[in-house]
């Protein structure tokens, strides 16, 4: 039961990436450090609906 989630930049709030996560194992929202092409630097990307 993997779910597709969208990741948005924490600084500019733009939706840049998609990923999957297991809803049963990971109850909290996903946070990854990824490159944002709009900010032109690595930032924290958080899961959004």
KELUM-415958 format. One line per 3 residues: their letters; for each residue z, x, y of C-alpha. Coordinates in steps of 0.2 Angstrom, whole numbers, always signed. Example, Ala and Ser with C-alpha at 12.3 -4.5 7.8 and 13.67 -1.06 7.14 Angstrom:
<nodes>
AS) +39 +62 -22 ~ +36 +68 -5
</nodes>
This chain:
<nodes>
XXX) +0 +0 +0 ~ -6 +12 +14 ~ -8 +4 +31
XXX) -21 +10 +44 ~ -12 +14 +61 ~ -18 +19 +78
XXX) -11 +34 +87 ~ -10 +34 +106 ~ -6 +49 +118
XXX) +11 +48 +125 ~ +6 +55 +142 ~ -11 +46 +146
XXX) -8 +31 +133 ~ -26 +32 +127 ~ -29 +28 +108
XXX) -37 +44 +101 ~ -34 +44 +82 ~ -31 +34 +67
XXX) -21 +38 +52 ~ -13 +30 +37 ~ +5 +28 +32
XXX) +15 +20 +18 ~ +25 +5 +24 ~ +38 +6 +10
XXX) +42 +24 +12 ~ +41 +27 +31 ~ +50 +13 +40
XXX) +50 +22 +57 ~ +34 +24 +68 ~ +23 +39 +65
XXX) +23 +53 +78 ~ +12 +68 +77 ~ +7 +82 +88
XXX) -11 +82 +91 ~ -25 +87 +103 ~ -29 +74 +117
XXX) -47 +77 +124 ~ -43 +67 +140 ~ -27 +77 +144
XXX) -35 +93 +137 ~ -19 +99 +128 ~ -8 +96 +113
XXX) +3 +81 +115 ~ +14 +69 +105 ~ +4 +55 +98
XXX) +14 +39 +93 ~ +9 +24 +82 ~ +4 +9 +92
X) -1 -9 +85
</nodes>
